[in-house]
Amino acid sequence: MSYLCELFSLAGKTAVVIGGTGTLGGAIAVGLGRAGANIVVAGRNQERGEAKVAEIAGHGGHAQFLHVDVDSRQSIDELCQAAIKRNGQVDILINSAGVNHASPYLEVDDADWQRVLDSNLTAVHRTCQIFGAQMKDAGGGAIVNIASVTSDKPLSRVFAYSASKAAVANLTQNVAREFAPDKIRVNALCPGFFPAELNRAILDKERVAHIMAQTPLARFGEPEELVGATLLLVAPAGSFVTGTCVYVDGGFTGMRF
């Protein structure tokens, strides 16, 4: 067991989980907390954030909630400074905040398109810059951006979302190359279909049938099933992993017919 701890323990590390108040980000926050990291749950909803902090504490972990509006560079900068003030430095950043808009392509208006790109892509760019600068000064770190299976395969009715997540995957690879000399690893996690508030509106009976037909494991993912891959990307075990996209999708992207 000591060998496994050497590989995957996050004891003494601080992880900021932006979007930690959501379904997937929340599960990742709990998992990293159980691995020993001090967790900063960051989001807009304080009630949900405090509930997640209590859940982490219930597993014996340490956590705190800090407010952030990812559409504001100033808010992200204030989050970073507050996290540093409370914890000394930030070792791990998880970018899990995001929005979606489901409609036929011809009904996607400019406001909806821009809102999705601002929250899903521009916000990731801002956080990578702001937290990356802090990690550079601290001597290194690990960043995980949440992309999607739609980064690889287009999906109907979520055009802005798919475009934003494809761009997140590309941005991740570019930033990984830029940050590598500073010992900052940057990777993307690409979840498959995990029922959550973000996608509930598009998971009608017909769509679910199509998804299951193209998913070899023939089921939805459970949020906790993202934790193992995330740990690999932020723990010592993944010290030589950067600039990659890890798919956790039940085999969905492996299907080509």
C-alpha positions in Angstrom: 0.0 0.0 0.0 2.9 2.4 0.6 3.8 2.1 -3.0 0.3 3.1 -4.1 0.5 6.1 -1.7 3.7 7.2 -3.3 2.1 7.1 -6.7 -1.3 8.6 -5.9 -1.3 10.5 -2.6 -2.0 14.2 -2.8 -1.1 14.9 0.9 0.2 18.4 1.3 -1.2 19.6 -2.0 -3.8 22.2 -2.6 -6.3 21.7 -5.4 -8.7 24.4 -6.7 -11.7 22.8 -8.4 -13.5 25.5 -10.4 -17.0 24.2 -10.9 -16.7 22.1 -7.8 -20.3 22.8 -7.0 -21.5 20.8 -10.0 -22.1 17.1 -10.4 -18.8 16.1 -12.1 -16.6 18.8 -10.6 -18.1 18.0 -7.2 -17.3 14.3 -7.5 -13.7 15.1 -8.6 -13.4 17.5 -5.6 -14.4 14.8 -3.2 -12.1 12.3 -4.8 -9.1 14.6 -4.6 -9.9 15.4 -1.0 -10.0 11.7 -0.1 -6.6 11.4 -1.8 -5.3 13.9 0.8 -5.4 17.2 -1.0 -6.7 20.4 0.6 -9.6 21.4 -1.6 -10.9 24.8 -2.6 -14.4 24.3 -4.0 -14.9 27.2 -6.3 -18.2 28.3 -7.9 -21.1 30.7 -7.9 -23.5 28.9 -5.6 -22.4 29.2 -2.0 -25.1 26.8 -0.7 -23.9 24.0 -3.0 -20.3 24.8 -2.3 -20.7 24.6 1.5 -22.6 21.3 1.1 -19.6 19.9 -0.9 -17.2 21.2 1.7 -19.2 19.3 4.3 -19.2 16.2 2.2 -15.4 16.3 1.9 -15.1 16.9 5.6 -17.3 13.9 6.2 -14.7 11.7 4.4 -12.0 13.2 6.7 -10.7 15.7 4.2 -10.1 19.5 4.4 -12.0 21.9 2.2 -13.2 25.4 1.8 -15.6 27.2 -0.5 -14.6 30.3 -2.4 -16.8 32.2 -4.8 -15.8 32.7 -8.4 -17.5 34.0 -11.6 -15.6 32.5 -14.5 -16.9 35.1 -16.9 -14.8 37.7 -15.0 -11.0 37.8 -15.1 -11.0 39.9 -12.0 -13.0 37.3 -10.1 -10.7 34.5 -11.2 -7.7 36.5 -10.1 -9.3 37.2 -6.7 -10.0 33.5 -6.4 -6.3 32.7 -7.1 -5.1 35.2 -4.6 -7.5 34.1 -1.9 -6.5 30.5 -2.4 -2.8 31.4 -2.1 -3.4 33.5 1.0 -5.2 30.7 2.7 -3.0 27.8 1.5 0.4 29.1 0.6 0.2 28.0 -3.1 -2.0 26.1 -5.5 -0.6 22.9 -6.8 -3.6 21.6 -8.8 -6.2 23.3 -10.9 -9.4 21.6 -12.2 -11.4 23.5 -14.8 -14.8 22.0 -14.5 -17.2 24.9 -14.9 -19.3 25.0 -18.0 -22.7 25.7 -19.6 -24.6 24.2 -22.5 -27.3 25.2 -24.9 -29.4 22.7 -26.8 -31.2 23.6 -30.0 -31.1 22.9 -33.8 -28.2 24.7 -35.5 -30.4 27.3 -37.3 -31.9 28.3 -33.9 -28.5 29.0 -32.2 -28.4 32.8 -31.8 -25.3 34.9 -31.3 -26.0 35.5 -27.6 -26.3 31.7 -26.8 -23.2 30.9 -28.9 -21.2 33.6 -27.1 -22.4 32.6 -23.7 -21.3 29.0 -24.1 -17.9 29.9 -25.6 -17.2 32.5 -22.9 -17.9 30.0 -20.0 -16.5 26.9 -21.6 -13.5 28.2 -23.5 -12.5 31.8 -22.6 -12.8 31.0 -18.9 -10.4 28.1 -19.3 -8.0 30.4 -21.1 -8.2 32.9 -18.2 -7.7 30.4 -15.5 -4.8 28.7 -17.2 -3.1 32.1 -17.5 -3.8 33.2 -13.9 -3.1 30.0 -12.1 -0.3 29.0 -14.5 1.6 32.2 -13.6 1.3 31.3 -9.9 2.4 27.7 -10.5 5.4 29.0 -12.5 6.5 31.1 -9.5 5.9 28.1 -7.2 8.0 25.7 -9.3 5.3 23.6 -11.0 1.8 22.2 -10.8 -0.9 20.3 -12.7 -3.9 21.6 -14.6 -6.8 19.4 -15.8 -9.3 21.0 -18.2 -12.6 19.2 -18.6 -13.3 18.7 -22.3 -15.8 16.2 -23.7 -16.4 13.3 -26.0 -17.7 16.0 -28.3 -14.1 17.3 -28.6 -13.6 14.3 -30.8 -17.1 13.5 -32.2 -19.6 16.1 -33.3 -23.0 15.8 -31.5 -26.2 17.2 -32.8 -28.1 19.9 -31.0 -25.1 21.1 -28.9 -23.2 23.0 -31.5 -21.7 25.7 -29.4 -20.8 23.2 -26.7 -19.1 20.9 -29.1 -17.1 23.7 -30.6 -16.0 25.0 -27.3 -14.9 21.6 -26.0 -13.0 20.9 -29.2 -11.2 24.2 -28.6 -10.5 23.3 -25.0 -8.8 20.1 -26.1 -6.6 22.1 -28.6 -5.9 24.8 -26.1 -4.8 22.2 -23.5 -2.2 20.8 -25.9 -0.9 24.2 -26.8 -0.7 25.4 -23.2 1.0 22.1 -22.1 3.8 22.8 -24.6 4.1 26.3 -23.4 4.2 25.4 -19.7 6.3 22.3 -19.9 9.6 24.1 -19.2 8.1 25.4 -16.0 7.2 21.9 -14.7 3.5 22.5 -15.1 1.6 19.6 -16.6 -1.6 20.4 -18.5 -4.1 17.7 -19.6 -7.7 17.3 -20.5 -10.3 14.9 -19.2 -13.0 14.0 -21.7 -16.1 12.5 -20.0 -18.6 10.6 -22.0 -22.2 10.7 -20.9 -22.7 11.3 -17.3 -26.3 12.5 -16.5 -26.2 15.9 -14.9 -28.0 19.2 -14.9 -25.9 20.3 -17.9 -27.2 17.7 -20.3 -30.5 16.5 -18.8 -32.5 18.5 -21.3 -31.1 16.7 -24.3 -31.2 13.1 -22.9 -34.6 12.2 -24.3 -35.5 8.5 -24.9 -34.5 8.5 -28.5 -31.2 10.1 -27.8 -30.4 7.8 -25.0 -31.1 4.8 -27.2 -28.6 6.1 -29.8 -26.0 6.8 -27.1 -26.3 3.3 -25.6 -26.1 1.7 -29.1 -22.7 3.4 -29.5 -21.4 2.8 -26.0 -19.8 -0.7 -25.6 -20.3 -0.7 -21.9 -24.0 0.2 -22.6 -24.6 2.5 -19.6 -24.1 6.0 -18.4 -21.0 6.9 -16.3 -21.2 7.6 -12.6 -19.5 10.9 -11.6 -17.1 9.0 -9.2 -15.7 7.1 -12.2 -13.9 10.3 -13.3 -11.8 10.4 -10.1 -9.3 7.6 -11.1 -8.3 9.3 -14.4 -8.1 12.7 -12.7 -5.8 11.3 -10.0 -3.5 9.9 -12.7 -3.3 13.3 -14.3 -2.5 15.3 -11.1 -0.6 12.8 -8.9 3.0 11.7 -9.0 2.0 8.6 -11.0 1.3 10.9 -14.0 4.6 12.8 -13.8 5.4 12.2 -17.5 1.9 12.8 -18.8 1.1 16.2 -20.3 -0.7 17.5 -23.4 -3.0 14.6 -23.6 -6.8 14.1 -23.6 -8.0 11.1 -21.5 -11.4 9.8 -22.5 -13.6 8.3 -19.8 -16.6 7.3 -21.9 -17.4 3.6 -21.8 -15.8 3.2 -25.2 -18.0 5.7 -27.0 -15.2 7.4 -28.9 -13.7 4.1 -29.9 -16.8 3.2 -32.0 -16.5 4.1 -35.7 -19.7 2.5 -37.1 
